[in-house]
Amino acid sequence: MSSNPNNPDRPYPLERTRNIGIAAHIDAGKTTLTERILFYTGVIHKIGEVHNGNATTDWMEQERERGITITSAAVTTKWFQRQEEGVTKLFPNEEQRINIIDTPGHVDFTAEVERSLRVLDGAIVVFCGVAGVQPQTETVWRQATKYHVPRIVFVNKMDRVGANFDNVFHELKEKLGANAVRVLIPIGAEDYLTGQIDVVNQKEIHFNDDDKFGSTYDVRELGADQKIIAEAAYAELVSAVADVDEQLGEKFLMEEPITKEELKLAIRRATIANKLVPVAGGSAFKNKGVQYLINAVIDYLPSPLELPAMIGMDPDNEEHKIEVVTSDHEKFCSLAFKLWADKFVGKLIFFRVYSGVIRKGNTVYNPRTRRSERVGRLIQIQADEHKDIDACYAGDIAAMVGLKNVTTGDTLAKEGYDVVLEPPTFPDPVISMAVEPKTKADQEKLALALARLSEEDPTFMVKSDEETAQTIISGMGELHLEIIVDRLKREFKVEANTGAPQIAYRETITAEALGEGKLVKQSGGRGQYGHVRLSVRPNEKGKGLTIDNKIVGGEIPKEFHNAVIKGVKESMTNGSVAGYPVIDVHVDVLGGSFHEVDSNENAFTMAAIFAVKDAFKKANPILLEPIMAVEVSTPDDYQGDVMGDLSRRRGQIQNTESKGKLSVIHANVPLKEMFGYSTAVRTLSSGRASYSMTPSHFEQVPGNIVAEIATDRGH
């Protein structure tokens, strides 16, 4: 087999391919940056703006109205590193292919970021030059770290009043623990932003104001003031890279001269190994600094070949690990990371190819269902435009049509290739509401539409409440559910009424207790007999349910042990305070008794449920509520009013900090008290404050509120 991993038919070799995501806190400027990248790389010929509702990657009606990104959009573009005098670039005069995914910043759509990062090779994390490190940025950063995604930071909005590149750079190091290095430093700020210092090349990149879209720039020698900054940054950069890269470290210690190319290659190696984070500054909106950021993506972020091979496992034997090597010549293996219901095409399955080639009309195998299906069409996505392609190669991101039984996170492989890749993980929903169709005729349409929406969004769940016979939808926040209801109306033509949101409370215990459960039924013929003794105790926070089987001496025969464990697990779905799921409990199954004839699995499952219920009553059960970490940015004048309002909502103020003329208030507030907060905070601050909230932890519900919740649940 050839050592060259590229198929001769592929349009771009693997080493010239970059799969990157653009991620950040809401409103840091991700979509604006993506729009500029598409313009400078020639995909679009007119720049759209988020605030005008015509950005390329924000193509859903709901995105255009609200000026936010809801669904991650994929676009494919190409870039050519121009040769410029005095400037070293690693891949000059070679056309590079860049697959970009613009992800949402709002915490309600965190699943979109999670699944995008799972399949990307690198990311640009965008920070606002004024606000710095914000809560959702921390979430994105953690997600990128979890999947070992190399990243570059772009400090955006350097044209805004109060922008401070150095502050953001220090926050990056302190708050996120990033080993950050400056590679492109903005020159000036606010109205005086003129360009960037290229630290490696010790040049000024000056953007021309007379050019409407910043397409032209000059490479100049540095002025005296800039030279001082550039030389200090260069020394800092070389020292930081030498600390984490052996090759450069040796040269540095021996005090040998280091060429620009050697330095860039060392930054590249360290970035790909996640030991270093290059930082650039500029303003996407004012068209300053984007071209050199794209050069940095090509220079420092990996091609699919430079990352470790994906490790899959054998579905029949989890211990057996299978290496999925990036090459067109290997067996086809890919991960379906997103489903989307398209009104023209039908069900689109977005997938990332890790090895091999897939062609239109080929059959793919799904190890989860053990079924094979034929691929009807292969599509390259340009936001909302579709381009049919004949083949998809290793390292590519595309969509396929024609597969029915696929869910997010499925591995799709060559027939007979039994391998399962690690799927992305998703957080549990934190908020629920009741939904019902306005007319009886819409009943079936609603059920169908909700099924389609929950299929494409793993954090959106639909279930029927047996007690109230209501359809309950659950999601990541008010905005998430609001968008879902809006999509029901527009895409599926279903008018629905919604009820007050219900909150995902949890229950736990605070003491140890013994429990006993017996099921004895005799009604002629064969009876039912099960008897279980167990003890319960509080578990460590976040540990969930753990069970130890301590049955000795055959008190309960081996064949019924699984039934007992099943009963214990089932009883955790319904606590004794208000019937909510129970978390963080350890159960020791101690023993019981059985009947030669009447004992069966069902009897022992029921006996275990009774035993747990009996133990819970004695173990001081408590109700827990989700607490949100809330960050409010408000002009100083309104700080007192905002803090007073948060306190009225049972909020605990953690700290406050000043950023220019803004106060940033950090508080922990129960989710129950945060409904309608967006309207309240706008009213309090005359529309000038903004806030974000992320799920933080669970805390005990105060006694006076427990009774109210239990009554609502019919307990």
Sequence and secondary structure as in RCSB ss.txt:
>XXXX:A:sequence
MSSNPNNPDRPYPLERTRNIGIAAHIDAGKTTLTERILFYTGVIHKIGEVHNGNATTDWMEQERERGITITSAAV
TTKWFQRQEEGVTKLFPNEEQRINIIDTPGHVDFTAEVERSLRVLDGAIVVFCGVAGVQPQTETVWRQATKYHVP
RIVFVNKMDRVGANFDNVFHELKEKLGANAVRVLIPIGAEDYLTGQIDVVNQKEIHFNDDDKFGSTYDVRELGAD
QKIIAEAAYAELVSAVADVDEQLGEKFLMEEPITKEELKLAIRRATIANKLVPVAGGSAFKNKGVQYLINAVIDY
LPSPLELPAMIGMDPDNEEHKIEVVTSDHEKFCSLAFKLWADKFVGKLIFFRVYSGVIRKGNTVYNPRTRRSERV
GRLIQIQADEHKDIDACYAGDIAAMVGLKNVTTGDTLAKEGYDVVLEPPTFPDPVISMAVEPKTKADQEKLALAL
ARLSEEDPTFMVKSDEETAQTIISGMGELHLEIIVDRLKREFKVEANTGAPQIAYRETITAEALGEGKLVKQSGG
RGQYGHVRLSVRPNEKGKGLTIDNKIVGGEIPKEFHNAVIKGVKESMTNGSVAGYPVIDVHVDVLGGSFHEVDSN
ENAFTMAAIFAVKDAFKKANPILLEPIMAVEVSTPDDYQGDVMGDLSRRRGQIQNTESKGKLSVIHANVPLKEMF
GYSTAVRTLSSGRASYSMTPSHFEQVPGNIVAEIATDRGH
>XXXX:A:secstr
  S  S TT SS GGGEEEEEEEESTTSSHHHHHHHHHHHTTS SS   TTTT  SS  SHHHHHHTS  S EEE
EEEEEB  BTTB  SSBT EEEEEEEE   SGGGHHHHHHHHHH SEEEEEEETTTBS HHHHHHHHHHHHTT  
EEEEEE TTSTT  HHHHHHHHHHHH   EEEEEEEES GGG  EEEETTTTEEEEE TTSTT   EEEE   HH
HHHHHHHHHHHHHHHHHHH HHHHHHHHTT    HHHHHHHHHHHHHTTS EEEEE BTTTTBSHHHHHHHHHHH
S  GGGS  EEEEETTEEEEEEEE   TTS  EEEEEEEEEETTTEEEEEEEEEES EETT EEEETTTTEEEE 
 EEEEEETTEEEEESEE TT EEEEES  S  TT EEEETT   B          EEEEEEESSGGGHHHHHHHH
HHHHHH TT EEEE TTT  EEEEESSHHHHHHHHHHHHHHS   EEEEEEEE  EEEESS EEEEEEEEE SSS
S EEEEEEEEEEE  TT  EEEEE   TTSS GGGHHHHHHHHHHHTTS SSSS  B SEEEEEEEEE  TTT  
HHHHHHHHHHHHHHHHHHS EEEEEEEEEEEEEEEGGGHHHHHHHHHHTT EEEEEEEETTEEEEEEEEEGGGGT
THHHHHHHHTTT  EEEEEEEEEEE  HHHHHHHHHHTT 
